[in-house]
Amino acid sequence: MGNVVQCVNYNRARGLNHQQFKAFLDELDSGYSDVVYFSAVRWLSRAATLKRFWNLRQEIKFFIESKHRNVAFLSNENWLNDLAFFTDIIQHLSDLNLKLQGKSQLVNKMFEHICALEKKLELFQVQLSRATLTHFTCLATRKLEFSDLDRTNYGISVQKLRDEFTNRFTDFREYRLDNLRVFSVSQLQAWECFQVFRNGVCFLLHRTRFFSVNNKQYNTISDKMKSN
């Protein structure tokens, strides 16, 4: 990540370099107008910075070399392989980060997102062992450029990431909601709660004249609910 940030800062932090780089991309009719600035305090910027850097890696290499600066790592095949894998895996972690954000989220729902990613990591490990790169778009692109791509270390890295998730969320597994039975109620209790809630809602809606239900309609609705 350090080499990526170094290149991005070289193009963005200096006004002249920044303008020249943008003009260079415009001349090439690139699909991107600039690189994405990395901010350590904004974790989500990591995925965006890596993805844009990967898509512009050749243009960045040519531009910085024209400034007579050493960027030999951009010609290192193994480094590029690692960059492709790192970009893909960080994108998956960023997607999880987005799902965990926002207001009014229950902890059990957030934990479901975490468990879903753990299942994905298990799938990723199997796919990497079988040379299936469906969920690794950057690595798949890299394989077209470098046929001798070694995926062994990446499978090990995914396993380590799975282990890290398992260790960090051990407490949540010990106190799952199904063990606590927070929402464990019988069908009769659920029906009684629904009746109270429904009667209250109908009363309020009737008082505000938005909705009214006569006895016959109410009995019909109740019979249907009981039958289900």
Backbone as a ProteinNet text record, in pm:
[ID]
protein_1_A
[PRIMARY]
MGNVVQCVNYNRARGLNHQQFKAFLDELDSGYSDVVYFSAVRWLSRAATLKRFWNLRQEIKFFIESKHRNVAFLSNENWLNDLAFFTDIIQHLSDLNLKLQGKSQLVNKMFEHICALEKKLELFQVQLSRATLTHFTCLATRKLEFSDLDRTNYGISVQKLRDEFTNRFTDFREYRLDNLRVFSVSQLQAWECFQVFRNGVCFLLHRTRFFSVNNKQYNTISDKMKSN
[TERTIARY]
82.9	0	86	205.9	294.5	337.1	371.8	413.3	298	176.9	60.3	36.9	40.1	18.9	128.3	249.8	361.4	337	291.5	264.5	146.4	41.7	-75.5	-41	33.6	72.1	162.6	248.2	335.6	253.8	147.4	64	-36.4	-78	-182.9	-130.8	-25.2	18.5	85.4	146.3	214.8	126.6	98.5	3.8	40.7	168.1	211.1	197.8	245.8	234.3	88.5	4.4	-137.1	-200.1	-174.7	-231.5	-176.4	-47.6	13.7	-39.9	-59.7	-111.4	-254.2	-337.3	-474.8	-478	-389.1	-381.9	-333.5	-241.3	-189.9	-301	-384.3	-496	-598	-616.6	-711.8	-662.8	-532.6	-476.3	-491.3	-484.7	-496.7	-642.2	-735.9	-879.1	-906.6	-844.8	-862	-1004.1	-1048.4	-1182.3	-1187.5	-1072.3	-1063.8	-989.3	-1033.3	-973	-866.1	-855.6	-760.3	-749.8	-648.6	-637.6	-717.7	-745.6	-822.7	-726.1	-742.2	-654.5	-683.5	-577.6	-593.4	-589.7	-684.7	-688.9	-692.1	-596	-585.6	-704.3	-767.3	-879.9	-1010.3	-1009.8	-1129.2	-1097.8	-1140.1	-1102.2	-1154.2	-1273.4	-1332.7	-1252.8	-1171.6	-1091.9	-982.9	-949	-844.6	-885.7	-1008.6	-1056.4	-1065.2	-1116.3	-1130	-992.7	-897.8	-762.4	-695.9	-706	-644.5	-707	-838.9	-907.9	-869.3	-868.5	-831.9	-684.8	-599.6	-458.1	-438.5	-510.1	-497	-540.1	-648.7	-698.7	-608.2	-531.2	-442.8	-295.1	-264.6	-127.4	-29.5	-69.4	21.4	43.8	-63.4	-49.9	33.7	13	90.7	238.1	267.4	406.3	473.3	406.8	465.7	488	390.7	400.6	512.7	520.7	622.6	761.8	774.3	904.8	948.6	853.3	888.1	945.1	918.9	973.8	1106.9	1157.7	1287.3	1287.3	1177.2	1169.3	1164.5	1219.8	1230.5	1100.4	1034.3	913.4	929.4	1041.6	1072.7	968.9	903.8	804.9	687.4	662	553.5	587.4	712.4	754.2	778.4	760.3	782.2	656.5	670.3	554.9	487.8	568.6	512.9	441	497.9	434.2	299.5	291.7	166.1	62.1	109.9	18.2	-41.4	45.7	-0.9	-94.7	-64.4	-149.9	-289.7	-296.8	-426.7	-508.4	-445.8	-516.4	-556.9	-466.2	-493.1	-609	-612.5	-721	-855.9	-859.6	-984.5	-1032.6	-943.4	-984.4	-1024.1	-956.2	-992.3	-1129.3	-1163.5	-1295.6	-1405.7	-1383.2	-1482.1	-1496.8	-1386.3	-1392.2	-1460.2	-1438.3	-1503.9	-1654.4	-1696.7	-1840.4	-1902.7	-1832.1	-1880.8	-1888.9	-1788.1	-1784.8	-1906.3	-1942.4	-2059.3	-2187.9	-2199.5	-2319.8	-2334.3	-2222.4	-2226.5	-2252.6	-2250.7	-2275.1	-2423	-2457.9	-2596.4	-2666.3	-2777	-2851.8	-2951	-2995.5	-3103.4	-3073.7	-2949.1	-2913.7	-2904.2	-2967.2	-2959.8	-2832	-2780.1	-2652.3	-2662.7	-2780.3	-2792.3	-2786.5	-2840.4	-2834.8	-2692.1	-2620.5	-2481.3	-2396.7	-2426.6	-2350.9	-2379.8	-2500.5	-2533.9	-2445.9	-2419.5	-2331.6	-2190.1	-2145.1	-2011.5	-2004.5	-2108.1	-2112.2	-2118.1	-2189.4	-2199.2	-2061.9	-1984.3	-1849.6	-1760.7	-1776.4	-1696.9	-1726.3	-1853.1	-1889.6	-1829	-1828.4	-1767.4	-1618	-1551.9	-1408.5	-1380.1	-1468.2	-1454.1	-1467.8	-1564.4	-1582	-1461.6	-1410.5	-1294.4	-1174.9	-1156.4	-1042.4	-1052.7	-1172.9	-1194.5	-1172.9	-1225.3	-1211.2	-1065.5	-989.6	-848.2	-772.4	-808.2	-742.2	-775.5	-888.9	-931.9	-907.3	-834.7	-801.6	-925.7	-1029.6	-1150.9	-1146.3	-1142.6	-1124.3	-1248.8	-1364.7	-1490.4	-1505.4	-1466.4	-1482.5	-1354.4	-1258.3	-1132.1	-1107.5	-1174	-1169.3	-1030.4	-964.1	-829.2	-730.5	-742.5	-651.9	-677.1	-802.9	-834	-771.4	-776.3	-711.7	-561	-506.4	-362.8	-319.6	-403.8	-370.6	-360.4	-438.9	-430.4	-296.5	-240.3	-111.7	6.5	-13.7	95.2	42.4	70.3	10.5	61.5	184.8	243.1	202.8	79.9	31.4	22.4	90	89.4	-18.3	-119.2	-231.6	-219.4	-113.7	-100.7	-101.4	-19.9	-10.1	-140.6	-216.8	-341.7	-447	-447.2	-536.6	-502.1	-371.7	-326.8	-367.6	-357.7	-396.2	-545.4	-626.2	-770.4	-800.2	-728.9	-746.9	-711.5	-604.9	-565.2	-671.3	-729.3	-834.1	-957	-992.1	-1104.1	-1077.5	-956.2	-920	-928.9	-890.1	-895.4	-1039.5	-1129.6	-1271.3	-1324.4	-1285.3	-1331.5	-1286.6	-1162.2	-1108.6	-1170.2	-1191.9	-1241.2	-1388.5	-1464.1	-1607.8	-1648.5	-1559	-1587.9	-1703.7	-1706	-1810.9	-1949	-1959.3	-2089.4	-2139.2	-2047.5	-2088.3	-2132.6	-2073.8	-2110.7	-2247.2	-2283.8	-2410.5	-2500.9	-2519.1	-2608.9	-2750.8	-2827.3	-2964.1	-3050.8	-3016.9	-3099.1	-3073.7	-2954.2	-2926.8	-2990.6	-2989.2	-3051.1	-3203.3	-3254	-3397.2	-3467.8	-3408.2	-3465.2	-3602.3	-3614	-3738.3	-3814	-3792.7	-3856.8	-3992.7	-4098.8	-4234.8	-4317.6	-4425.6	-4512.2	-4600.7	-4665.5	-4755.8	-4872.5	-4924	-5034.8	-4994.6	-4872.1	-4824	-4805.2	-4755.9	-4736	-4869.3	-4970.7	-5103.2	-5165.5	-5149	-5203.6	-5135.5	-5005	-4932.4	-4979.6	-5000.4	-5047.1	-5184.6	-5274	-5407.8	-5403.7	-5322.5	-5310.8	-5256.9	-5151	-5091.7	-5189.9	-5261.5	-5353.1	-5470.8	-5525.8	-5637.9	-5598.6	-5476.9	-5429.6	-5413	-5353.8	-5332.9	-5466	-5560.3	-5690.7	-5764.7	-5751.5	-5818.9	-5763.5	-5630.3	-5569	-5603.9	-5600	-5633	-5780.2	-5866.2	-6008.2	-6032.8	-5963.1	-5980.4	-5934.2	-5831.8	-5782.6	-5854.9	-5950.8	-6036.3	-5959.7	-5848.4	-5776.1	-5820.6	-5881.8	-5912	-6022.1	-6111.3	-6215	-6246.6	-6275.2	-6304.4	-6430.5	-6528.4	-6647.1	-6624.3	-6717.5	-6699.4	-6684	-6764.2	-6757.9	-6621.2	-6566.5	-6433.2	-6326.7	-6341.5	-6243.6	-6242.7	-6362	-6371.1	-6312.1	-6333	-6276.8	-6125	-6066.9	-5920	-5866.9	-5938	-5892.9	-5894.7	-6001.6	-6009.1	-5895.9	-5861.3	-5752.3	-5619.7	-5598.7	-5473.4	-5463.3	-5575.2	-5571.7	-5545.2	-5603.1	-5583.2	-5439.8	-5364.8	-5224.3	-5134.6
-120.7	0	125.2	114.3	230.3	280	188.1	228.4	293.7	242.3	299.8	442.6	462.7	596.4	692	640.9	724.7	775.7	688.3	728.6	825.1	795.8	882.5	1021.3	1025.6	1154.8	1232.9	1163.4	1232	1299.6	1235.5	1292.7	1395.4	1382	1468	1583.4	1558.5	1658.2	1778.9	1760.8	1870.3	1922.5	2052	2111.5	2091.7	2113.7	2101.5	1957.5	1864.3	1722.3	1681.2	1732.3	1696.8	1743.2	1867.1	1920.1	1847.5	1817.4	1747	1604.4	1540.8	1403.5	1400.6	1494.3	1499.7	1528	1616.9	1646.6	1523.8	1448.9	1327.4	1224.3	1206.2	1113	1158.2	1288.1	1341.7	1315.7	1327.1	1301.3	1155.3	1068.5	925.2	879.9	972.6	939.1	829	842.9	743.6	750.4	638.3	634.1	701.7	742.2	808.7	940.2	1039.5	1172.2	1197.7	1111.5	1136.3	1013	1013.7	909.9	954.5	859.1	889.6	908.9	1022.8	1054.3	958.1	911	820.9	900.1	867	929.4	819.3	821.1	714.9	713.2	828.1	835.4	793.6	778.2	732.6	595.7	490.4	354.9	319.1	368.6	332.3	386.5	490.3	545.5	448.7	354.1	256.3	174.2	124.6	42.7	125.1	248.2	334	370.3	399	434.6	317.6	199.4	81.5	47.8	54	19.1	114.5	244.3	341.3	327.1	302.8	283.9	163.2	55.4	-65	-37.1	33.1	61.7	157.5	238.8	336.8	302.6	179.1	143.9	169	140.8	161.4	309.3	388.3	533.2	597.3	552.6	607.3	573.5	452	409.4	494.2	513.6	590.9	735.6	794.3	935.6	959	874.3	894.7	866.3	767.1	740.6	856.4	927.5	1044.3	1156.9	1149.5	1247.8	1199.9	1089.4	1033.3	990.6	932.7	878.1	726	662.6	517.2	454	383.2	307.2	164	103.6	-31.6	-133	-107	-203.9	-217.9	-115.6	-123.7	-215.8	-261.3	-358.7	-496.3	-507.1	-633.2	-718.8	-835	-920	-968	-1007.8	-1056.6	-946.1	-824.7	-712	-679.9	-685.6	-659.8	-767.7	-893.1	-1001	-976.2	-938.8	-911.4	-791.2	-691.1	-572.4	-608.4	-693.8	-734.9	-808.3	-901.8	-974.8	-882.3	-795.8	-703.3	-609.8	-563.1	-474.6	-545.6	-670.5	-747.5	-774.4	-818.1	-855.7	-733.4	-621.9	-497.8	-449.9	-472.8	-433.7	-511.9	-639.6	-720.8	-672.7	-637.1	-585.4	-449	-369.3	-238.7	-253.9	-353.5	-379.4	-415.8	-495.7	-529	-404.5	-320.5	-196.8	-110	-100.4	-21.4	-79.5	-211.4	-275.9	-256.1	-239.8	-223.5	-79.4	11.3	151.3	184.6	301.1	345	339.6	406.3	416.2	300.1	281.1	186.9	44	1.4	-136.1	-218.7	-335	-425	-507.7	-543.2	-613.4	-750.5	-815.9	-947.9	-937.7	-828.8	-808.8	-780	-701.8	-671.7	-798.9	-883.4	-1007.6	-1101.3	-1094.9	-1174.6	-1135.8	-1005.5	-959.7	-1016.1	-1019	-1071.5	-1221	-1295	-1439.1	-1465.7	-1378.5	-1394.6	-1378.2	-1281.3	-1263.4	-1382.2	-1438.4	-1555.5	-1672.6	-1688.2	-1792.1	-1762.7	-1634.9	-1596.5	-1627.2	-1598.3	-1625.5	-1775	-1855.6	-2000.4	-2039.6	-1976.6	-2001	-1950.9	-1834.5	-1778.9	-1872.6	-1931.9	-2021.1	-2142.8	-2195.5	-2310.2	-2269.1	-2152.9	-2105.7	-2081.1	-2025.1	-2000.6	-2131.3	-2233.9	-2363.9	-2428.3	-2387.6	-2443.9	-2348	-2240.7	-2141.7	-2073.4	-2063.2	-1991.5	-1853.2	-1750.7	-1614.3	-1528.9	-1590.2	-1519.7	-1396.8	-1407.7	-1298.2	-1216	-1237.4	-1163.1	-1103	-993.9	-935.3	-884	-819	-767.2	-881.4	-983.4	-1098.2	-1173.6	-1177.9	-1242.7	-1165.1	-1032.3	-949.1	-971.2	-982.3	-1002.5	-1136.7	-1238.7	-1370.2	-1367.8	-1281.7	-1269.1	-1208	-1124.7	-1060.9	-1148.3	-1228.2	-1308.3	-1449.6	-1538.4	-1671.8	-1758	-1728.8	-1809.5	-1757	-1718.7	-1663.1	-1772.2	-1750.4	-1846.5	-1805.1	-1890.4	-1856.8	-1919.3	-1994	-2067	-1974.1	-1871.1	-1778.6	-1704.1	-1680.7	-1606.9	-1691	-1820.7	-1909.4	-1909.9	-1908	-1903.6	-1771.5	-1663.4	-1531.8	-1526.3	-1586.1	-1590.2	-1671.7	-1782.3	-1864.7	-1785.6	-1708.7	-1626.4	-1520.4	-1464.9	-1365.3	-1428.5	-1548.5	-1621.9	-1646.6	-1688.8	-1715	-1587	-1476.4	-1348.5	-1310.3	-1330.8	-1304.1	-1396.3	-1523.3	-1618.8	-1578.6	-1535.9	-1498.4	-1368.8	-1275.2	-1143.9	-1145.4	-1238.2	-1240.6	-1366.6	-1415.9	-1534.4	-1509.7	-1392.3	-1360.7	-1362.3	-1313.2	-1312.1	-1453.4	-1543.5	-1681.1	-1750.1	-1712.4	-1773.1	-1725.2	-1604.6	-1546.4	-1515.5	-1611.8	-1594.4	-1569.1	-1497.4	-1465	-1589.7	-1694.2	-1814.2	-1887.5	-1868.4	-1927.3	-1844.8	-1715	-1627.1	-1633	-1670.8	-1682.4	-1551.8	-1442.1	-1310.3	-1298	-1353.4	-1342.8	-1476.4	-1562	-1692.6	-1681.5	-1682.4	-1676.2	-1780	-1825.3	-1924.1	-1858.2	-1939.4	-1884.9	-1812.1	-1865.8	-1800.2	-1663.2	-1654.3	-1525.5	-1427.8	-1478.7	-1392.2	-1340.1	-1430.1	-1388.4	-1284.7	-1302.9	-1206.9	-1071.6	-1072.5	-946.6	-878.4	-960.1	-901.9	-839	-905.9	-854.6	-718.6	-710.3	-583.6	-474.6	-507.6	-409.3	-366.8	-466.5	-437.7	-353.1	-387.7	-311.6	-167.3	-150.3	-14.9	66.2	4.3	75.2	111.3	14.3	40.3	150.8	152.7	255.9	394.4	403.6	532.9	579.2	485.3	522.3	562.2	494	527.9	666.6	696.6	826.4	938.6	912.3	1015.5	1011.4	915.7	904.2	867.1	799	749	607.7	540.8	400.1	358	274.6	222.3	79.2	-4.4	-144.4	-179.9	-235.4	-278.6	-416.1	-463	-589.8	-708.1	-708.2	-819.3	-827.8	-711.9	-711.4	-754.1	-708.7	-742.6	-893.4	-953.6	-1097	-1176.9	-1128.1	-1195.2	-1195.1	-1078.7	-1065.7	-1156.4	-1158.4	-1239.5	-1387.8	-1433.9	-1575.4	-1614.6	-1525.3	-1554.1	-1563.9	-1474	-1475.7	-1602.9	-1642.7	-1762.3	-1887.9	-1891.1	-2007.2	-2021.4	-1907	-1910.3	-1946.3
0	0	0	60.7	68.1	-68.1	-158.5	-292.7	-369.4	-348.5	-415.3	-367.3	-236	-179.3	-225.5	-235.8	-281.1	-422.8	-510.8	-648.9	-657.6	-581.3	-582.6	-530.2	-421.7	-364.4	-458.8	-531.4	-626.2	-735.8	-778.4	-884.5	-833.2	-707.8	-655.9	-569.9	-492.2	-394.8	-459.5	-573.5	-642	-754.6	-746.5	-840.8	-986	-1020.7	-1159.1	-1207.4	-1126.3	-1163.3	-1180.7	-1092.4	-1098.1	-1228.9	-1265.8	-1389.7	-1511.6	-1509.6	-1622.6	-1633.4	-1520.5	-1523	-1575.9	-1533.9	-1582.7	-1732.1	-1777.5	-1920.5	-1998.1	-1936.4	-1998.2	-2015.6	-1913.5	-1922.5	-2026.1	-2035.6	-2133.7	-2275.9	-2297.1	-2430.3	-2469.9	-2370.3	-2397.8	-2408.3	-2387.5	-2385.4	-2284.7	-2167.8	-2062.3	-2006.4	-1956.1	-1896.3	-1760.6	-1709.4	-1579.2	-1595.7	-1519.6	-1531.1	-1426.7	-1324.1	-1216.8	-1128.1	-1040.8	-938.6	-816.8	-727.3	-605.9	-490	-421.7	-309	-193.8	-128.3	-15	115	204.8	337.1	441.7	532.2	632	727.5	750	843.4	776.8	647	574	515.6	588.2	549.5	411.8	375.6	247.7	129.7	153.9	44.3	1	86.4	53.1	-69.2	-68.5	-180.4	-307.8	-297.5	-415.2	-472.3	-383.6	-428.5	-499.7	-442	-502	-636.5	-642.7	-767.3	-879.6	-849.8	-953.3	-992	-893.2	-922.9	-1013.4	-984.7	-1067.3	-1210.7	-1228.3	-1363.1	-1439.8	-1366.8	-1432.2	-1413.2	-1379.1	-1345.1	-1459.1	-1580.3	-1693.4	-1720.8	-1714.2	-1735.3	-1625.1	-1501.2	-1389.4	-1405.3	-1444.6	-1464.5	-1571.8	-1684	-1793.1	-1751.1	-1681.9	-1644.4	-1543.3	-1438.8	-1335.5	-1390.3	-1477.8	-1539	-1627.1	-1687.2	-1769.4	-1684.3	-1552.9	-1458.7	-1399.8	-1455.7	-1415.4	-1267.6	-1226.1	-1090.3	-1098	-996.3	-993.9	-943.4	-1031.1	-993.2	-1045.1	-1009.8	-1058.7	-1014.5	-900.9	-851.3	-946.9	-1030.3	-1127	-1244.2	-1248.9	-1350	-1290.4	-1158.6	-1089	-1100.2	-1162.6	-1188	-1059.6	-962.6	-836.8	-760.5	-764.6	-696.3	-759.7	-890.3	-959.8	-929.6	-918.7	-880.9	-742.5	-648.8	-512.3	-509.5	-589.6	-596	-645.3	-746	-800.1	-694.5	-624.1	-519.4	-405.5	-364.9	-254.8	-289.8	-412.4	-456.1	-450.2	-494.1	-493	-351.2	-263.9	-128.1	-47.4	-69.6	0	-45	-171.1	-221.2	-150.3	-127.2	-55.4	90	152.9	289.9	294	190.7	182.8	166.6	88.7	73.5	208.6	287.2	420.7	507.5	499.4	577.8	547.9	421.7	383.4	441	441.2	493	643.2	712.8	857.5	898.7	805.4	836.3	825.4	872.3	864.8	999.2	1009.5	1134.3	1147.3	1271.3	1304.8	1259.9	1274.7	1241.7	1369.3	1369.1	1482.8	1475.5	1592	1596.6	1530.4	1540.8	1478.5	1326.6	1271.3	1126.4	1081.8	1159.9	1127.1	1133.2	1232.9	1244.9	1128.4	1073.6	955.6	837.2	820.6	712.6	731.4	856	884.9	854.1	895	867	717.4	645.2	500	435.4	483.8	427.8	460.7	579.4	615.5	522	485.7	389.3	251.8	216.6	88.8	89.3	200.7	209	194.5	251.1	234.2	87.7	19.3	-123.4	-202.5	-167.3	-237.3	-228.2	-112	-93.1	-184.9	-197.1	-286.5	-431.2	-467.9	-605.8	-642.6	-551	-578.6	-598.9	-523.9	-538.9	-672.7	-732.6	-860.1	-976.7	-950.4	-1054.3	-1109.2	-1026.1	-1064	-1001.6	-1085.2	-1035.8	-1059.1	-1042	-1067	-978.3	-852.8	-757.6	-740.3	-829.1	-825.5	-964	-991	-1125.3	-1161.8	-1066.5	-1095.1	-1114.2	-1032.3	-1043.6	-1173.5	-1216.7	-1344.5	-1459.9	-1451.2	-1553.7	-1554.3	-1434.6	-1421.8	-1481.6	-1466.3	-1519.1	-1671.3	-1735.7	-1881.1	-1923.1	-1835.4	-1864.8	-1824.3	-1719.7	-1663.6	-1639.9	-1731.8	-1729.5	-1614.1	-1565.1	-1457.2	-1319.3	-1306.2	-1180.3	-1073.7	-961.9	-851.2	-750.6	-732.1	-645.8	-506.3	-481.2	-354.1	-234.1	-239.8	-126.6	-102.4	-207.3	-191.6	-119.1	-145.3	-70.9	77.1	107.5	247.1	311.7	236.7	289.7	321.5	235.1	259.9	384.9	404	523.7	649.4	644.6	759.4	789.7	684	702.8	767.1	723.2	785.1	933.2	965.1	1104.6	1187.5	1127.8	1199.5	1232.4	1136.7	1162.6	1272.3	1267	1368	1507.4	1519.9	1651	1703.6	1614.4	1657.9	1697.1	1642.7	1670.5	1746.1	1829.5	1909.1	2005.1	2068.3	2165.7	2103.4	1979.3	1912.3	1885.9	1858.7	1833.2	1962.1	2073.2	2200.4	2247.8	2205.9	2251.5	2133.5	2047.4	1933.6	1983.1	1899.7	1937.7	1950.2	1871	1881.8	2012.5	2072.2	2202.3	2314	2297.7	2396.1	2388.3	2267.7	2244.7	2277.1	2229	2252.9	2187.6	2067.1	1992.9	1989.5	2089	2090.2	2158.2	2079	2131.3	2057.9	2122.6	2060.4	1957	1873.3	1772.5	1836.7	1951.6	2019.5	2070.3	2128.9	2176.6	2061.9	1950.3	1834.1	1782.6	1781.1	1733.1	1826.4	1956.4	2052.2	2037.8	2018.2	1997.4	1870.3	1766.6	1641	1658.1	1735	1756.9	1826.4	1931.4	2004.2	1914	1838.7	1748.6	1641.2	1583.2	1473.8	1521.2	1638	1691.1	1719.1	1771.7	1799.7	1673.1	1568.2	1442.2	1377.3	1374.7	1313.2	1386.7	1520.4	1598.9	1564.2	1556.1	1525.3	1384.6	1289.3	1152.1	1138.7	1212.6	1207.8	1266.9	1376.2	1440.2	1349.7	1270.1	1178.2	1044.9	1030.6	913.4	785.6	804.9	688.4	653.4	749.7	728.5	824	780.5	869.2	828.5	927.5	903.1	982.1	913.1	985.3	1045.7	1125.4	1197.2	1102.4	994.3	900.1	834.8	792	730.1	830	952.6	1055.1	1082.2	1091.1	1115.5	999.7	877.4	760	764.2	797.1	807	917.7	1032.3	1144.5	1110	1041.3	1003.9	911.2	817	724.2	798.4	893.1	968.3	1053.2	1114.3	1199	1115.1	995.1	907.6	863.7	856.4	815.8	933.2
[MASK]
++++++++++++++++++++++++++++++++++++++++++++++++++++++++++++++++++++++++++++++++++++++++++++++++++++++++++++++++++++++++++++++++++++++++++++++++++++++++++++++++++++++++++++++++++++++++++++++++++++++++++++++++++++++++++++++++++++

